Amino acid sequence: MRLEDWFLTEEERGNPATRLEPWTTGNLVRPLIHGATYFRELKRCVDALEKDDLLLFTDWRGDPDERLTDGGPGVARVMAQAAERGALVRGLIWRSHLDLMRFSSAENRHLGEDIEAAGGQALLDTRVRAGGSHHQKFVIIRHDRRPQDDVAFVGGIDLCHSRRDTAEHLGDPQAAPMPKVYGPRPPWHDAQVAIQGPAVAEVEKVFCERWEDPTPETRQPLRRLRDHIEHLDDEPPLPKPGPPPAECGPHPVQLLRTYPYKRPAYPFAPMGERSVARAYRKVLRQARSLVYLEDQYLWSREVIEPFARALERHGDLRMIIVVPRHPDQDGWLAGAASLIGRVDALARLKQAGGDRVAVYDLENEEGTPIYVHAKVCVVDDTWATVGSDNVNLRSWTYDSELSCAVLDHDFARSLRLTLAAEHLGVDEAPGEDVFEAFAECAARLESWHRGGRRGPRPPGRLRPHSAPELTRTRRMLAFPLYKLAVDPDGRPPGWREF
């Protein structure tokens, strides 16, 4: 198995301006399934920071009071304590849209203010295309005197409300606004990875490229004035990065990103970067057996096309998909706009693969739908990715994204089986007939529901996912919102390839 057969080469990345290496070897990557697992590990690492150590983080949404452990302090306090001990704390937080739109502009600002007050530095970064976001969610911890403890966390978990759920999926006690169908404490399924080894320095490069962008964080005069008054526009230089951590494990790692084409351009990606999209297209040409995908959205017929073509090329290839039962927007128009792309994507996949494509959603033991926020893909138990990017045009072209791809059979297989065991409600998932195991588990639970829930509830959390239905009128009215706001295209003008 040659790395260049699965990973993008430097040329294939399509962004010669970046400082990233094509890939690194000798890393140790550990999956952290569920927000509670990640937050506990993150707190342990931040609590160990000492004078002159370094904490760098990016966030799409940050709630300063979100507790990292039961009864523990909020995320802002944990980071502030590190700064008070002399650690250098630097954050890039998306400025966000208004809270009235179920976004988090106020919370993100408060997180930055709390870190500033403790002696750290946080920038409210809106250097995106109109209507876009900085969607990267990663943390880097580097030690001045203990480089063997350096670690980077990469994935889809924000430092905010609703994320600290456990394997029981009873929801985070600190809940973010969600549609009522998910209940007062929305159950939340998510994933992150902890990376040690040379790839930590590559994640640090991603942060440094964004931090050192000379473009102002915002071009709106009133926002710039407020940032200046609150010292949220200071950009002290980052310390010179130390040497990459030593090799410590068996895992080759490639970092994949999305940056949009915009003006003024990113110095590190003048035409944008679409290595997430390019990696999927390359890897899916290798797929022969099973593509396992967990995704928040699964939108866009154009983005789903590489998956469909893989199914058409290889008659033995099967695909398991786990998605949320309901979108995270529930308005008559907004909800429909969120479903248009999924209707088209599922139709295309079924056309290409028929009954070789199985789509599921999840519920907890109480029957409450679990919101699937994870962004995980495993191909043939060989290549696996965990990151911030969803399978839609927005994530592949418009927002900023970061994912960690690992090329290792043991890692990929273990990740898939861990996720499968949870969804099946078993201690150990079957290795080879998981496609049938998912179908049987979902059929039993569906039959129990249709039978009035009589008798003991069958084990597992899988339900067959019904393709959304939209009336012609609702689709027609929602389509402009879908194309312009929900799933826009961030490629340079005239580009048709990724």
Buried (B, 14 or more C-beta within 10 A) or exposed (E): EEEEEBBBEEEBBBBEEBEBBBBBBBBBBBBBBBBBBBBBBBBEBBEBBEEEBBBBBBBBBBBBBBBBBEEBBBBBBBBBBBBEBEBBBBBBBBBBEEEEEBBBBEBBBBBBBBBBEBBBBBBBBBBBBEBBBBBBBBBBBBBBEEBEBBBBBBBBBBBBBBBBBBEEBBBBEBBBEBBEEBBEBBBBBBBBBBBBBBBBBBBBBBBBBBBEBEBBBBEEEEBBEBBEEBEBBEBEEBEEBBEBBEBBBBBBBBBBBBBBBBEEBBEBBBBBBBBBBBBBBBBBEBBEBBBBBBBBBBBBBBBBBBBBBBBEEBEEBBBBBBBBBBBBBBEEBBBBBBBBBBBBBBBBBBEBBEEBBBBBBBBBBEEBBBBBBBBBBBBBBBBBBBBBBBBBBBBBBBBBBBBBBBBBEEBBBBBBBBBBBBBBBBEEBBEEEBBEBBBBBBBBBBEBBEEEEEEEBBEBBBBBBEEBEBEEEBBEBBBEBBBEEBBBBBBEEEBEEB
